[in-house]
Structures are given as structure tokens and as C-alpha cells.
């Protein structure tokens, strides 16, 4: 079960989203050879999308953290 968020909500959200994405990608990579005969192209495209998404999540997380620190410094 998920524990209540105690730290910054954006940090916890991004951390949980990253963990869920990595678990889903590992499961997909394990079962992909069973589902497809020629799985190399599908695997390459899938991992490009997944790791591109993780990069975007990380960059959004950094941007939110920077905005929060600037807002707190201005107070």
C-alpha cells in the first residue's frame, strides 16, 4: 500500500511514476519475446518511448523543484 506523502508532493509523484514505468517496462521486456517473433524493432521503439518519457518526467520534476525554490526564496 502507498504511504501518505510526507515530503514534497511533486517529488513523491515523480518518484512513484518513475518506479511504475520501470516495472512496466521490465515486464514488457520479459514477455515481448513470447508475444512476437521479430521483437527487436518493437523493443527498440518501446524503450525509446519509455526512456524518453522518463527523461521528460525528470525534466518536469527539476523544473517544478526550481520553481518552488524560487517562490520560497522570494517570500
Rosetta silent file (secondary structure, phi, psi, omega in degrees, C-alpha in Angstrom):
SEQUENCE: XXXXXXXXXXXXXXXXXXXXXXXXXXXXXXXXXXXXXXXXXXXXXXXXXXXXXXXXXXXXXXXXXXXXXXXXXXX
SCORE:     score description
SCORE:     0.000 S_00000001
   1 L     0.000  148.213  179.310    0.000    0.000    0.000 S_00000001
   2 L   -79.239  133.710  177.204    1.174    3.527   -0.656 S_00000001
   3 L   -81.510  157.862  177.937    2.098    5.531    2.403 S_00000001
   4 L   -61.833  147.327 -178.411    0.874    9.112    2.736 S_00000001
   5 L   -75.860  122.711 -178.023    3.091   11.695    1.067 S_00000001
   6 L  -106.882  -30.543 -178.984    5.225   13.417    3.682 S_00000001
   7 L   -90.678 -153.609  176.854    7.783   15.226    1.532 S_00000001
   8 L   -64.558  128.163 -179.111    7.220   17.417   -1.498 S_00000001
   9 H   -59.571  -36.988 -178.736    4.196   16.049   -3.395 S_00000001
  10 H   -68.782  -38.085  179.101    5.815   16.582   -6.797 S_00000001
  11 H   -63.621  -46.781 -179.809    8.948   14.693   -5.777 S_00000001
  12 H   -64.599  -41.167  179.301    6.939   11.735   -4.483 S_00000001
  13 H   -61.420  -47.709 -178.728    4.675   11.713   -7.548 S_00000001
  14 H   -65.612  -36.992  179.109    7.617   11.723   -9.958 S_00000001
  15 H   -66.173  -43.844  179.451    9.412    9.040   -7.949 S_00000001
  16 H   -67.845  -38.737  178.399    6.354    6.768   -7.921 S_00000001
  17 H   -65.318  -40.315  177.296    5.691    7.381  -11.615 S_00000001
  18 H   -63.722  -44.846  179.755    9.303    6.513  -12.472 S_00000001
  19 H   -62.669  -44.028  179.212    9.152    3.323  -10.426 S_00000001
  20 H   -64.428  -38.956  178.900    5.864    2.245  -12.026 S_00000001
  21 H   -66.350  -41.755  178.899    7.227    2.959  -15.511 S_00000001
  22 H   -65.800  -40.226  178.090   10.385    0.951  -14.879 S_00000001
  23 H   -64.252  -44.060  179.055    8.411   -2.013  -13.514 S_00000001
  24 H   -63.926  -38.662 -179.365    6.073   -1.943  -16.524 S_00000001
  25 H   -69.903  -35.678  176.880    8.993   -1.754  -18.957 S_00000001
  26 H   -66.595  -43.303  177.104   10.760   -4.701  -17.336 S_00000001
  27 H   -62.329  -41.374  178.203    7.595   -6.793  -17.510 S_00000001
  28 H   -63.523  -42.475 -179.505    7.112   -5.809  -21.137 S_00000001
  29 H   -65.878  -32.893  179.319   10.725   -6.690  -21.968 S_00000001
  30 H   -71.327  -40.865 -175.689   10.379  -10.099  -20.326 S_00000001
  31 H   -91.611   -7.879 -178.574    7.174  -11.020  -22.161 S_00000001
  32 H   -62.774  -44.598  178.551    7.971   -9.404  -25.529 S_00000001
  33 H   -62.853  -25.632  178.405    9.906  -12.385  -26.978 S_00000001
  34 H   -74.380  -35.861 -175.127    6.964  -14.625  -26.090 S_00000001
  35 H   -81.761  -35.157 -175.403    4.452  -12.355  -27.853 S_00000001
  36 L  -124.387  146.033  176.496    6.366  -11.511  -31.048 S_00000001
  37 L   -78.460  -50.583  177.971    8.701  -13.466  -33.289 S_00000001
  38 L  -102.155   86.887 -171.207   10.592  -10.413  -34.582 S_00000001
  39 L   -98.508   -3.087 -174.144   10.642   -8.329  -31.442 S_00000001
  40 H   -65.126  -43.445 -179.356   13.810   -6.270  -31.923 S_00000001
  41 H   -67.932  -43.077  178.858   12.144   -3.316  -33.703 S_00000001
  42 H   -63.867  -40.131  178.870    9.211   -3.246  -31.297 S_00000001
  43 H   -64.838  -42.480  179.453   11.577   -3.427  -28.317 S_00000001
  44 H   -61.841  -47.782  179.471   13.713   -0.594  -29.664 S_00000001
  45 H   -63.557  -41.440 -179.895   10.688    1.647  -30.265 S_00000001
  46 H   -62.001  -47.533 -177.375    9.189    0.755  -26.901 S_00000001
  47 H   -70.895  -29.315  173.255   12.343    1.536  -24.964 S_00000001
  48 H   -63.750  -42.995  179.365   12.855    4.796  -26.856 S_00000001
  49 H   -67.494  -45.051 -177.370    9.352    5.871  -25.840 S_00000001
  50 H   -63.985  -48.933 -177.214    9.693    4.667  -22.241 S_00000001
  51 H   -75.326  -25.109  170.444   13.070    6.246  -21.570 S_00000001
  52 H   -65.732  -41.256  176.772   12.055    9.408  -23.420 S_00000001
  53 H   -63.531  -42.631  179.275    9.039    9.571  -21.118 S_00000001
  54 H   -64.719  -36.353  176.226   11.261    9.065  -18.058 S_00000001
  55 H   -64.372  -42.734  178.613   13.542   11.860  -19.263 S_00000001
  56 H   -63.430  -42.004  178.087   10.524   14.143  -19.670 S_00000001
  57 H   -62.191  -42.287  179.481    9.280   13.263  -16.165 S_00000001
  58 H   -63.615  -43.726 -179.465   12.713   14.003  -14.732 S_00000001
  59 H   -66.207  -37.345  176.489   12.921   17.352  -16.520 S_00000001
  60 H   -65.507  -40.439  178.399    9.421   18.325  -15.343 S_00000001
  61 H   -61.968  -42.938  178.052   10.388   17.351  -11.802 S_00000001
  62 H   -64.445  -42.596  179.739   13.505   19.532  -11.974 S_00000001
  63 H   -63.369  -41.727  178.768   11.509   22.447  -13.376 S_00000001
  64 H   -64.887  -42.309  178.851    8.904   22.166  -10.606 S_00000001
  65 H   -62.256  -41.487  178.919   11.629   21.995   -7.945 S_00000001
  66 H   -65.906  -41.840  177.940   13.315   25.080   -9.347 S_00000001
  67 H   -62.468  -40.990  178.163   10.036   26.995   -9.453 S_00000001
  68 H   -64.985  -40.811 -179.118    9.296   26.044   -5.843 S_00000001
  69 H   -69.013  -35.351  177.004   12.742   27.106   -4.662 S_00000001
  70 H   -67.997  -40.244  179.392   12.459   30.461   -6.471 S_00000001
  71 H   -65.622  -38.743  179.325    8.997   31.008   -4.996 S_00000001
  72 H   -71.544  -34.298  178.880   10.227   30.199   -1.481 S_00000001
  73 H   -69.067  -29.523 -179.649   13.272   32.453   -1.855 S_00000001
  74 H   -77.810  -15.064 -178.296   11.010   35.335   -2.831 S_00000001
  75 L   -76.069    0.000    0.000    8.875   35.028    0.303 S_00000001
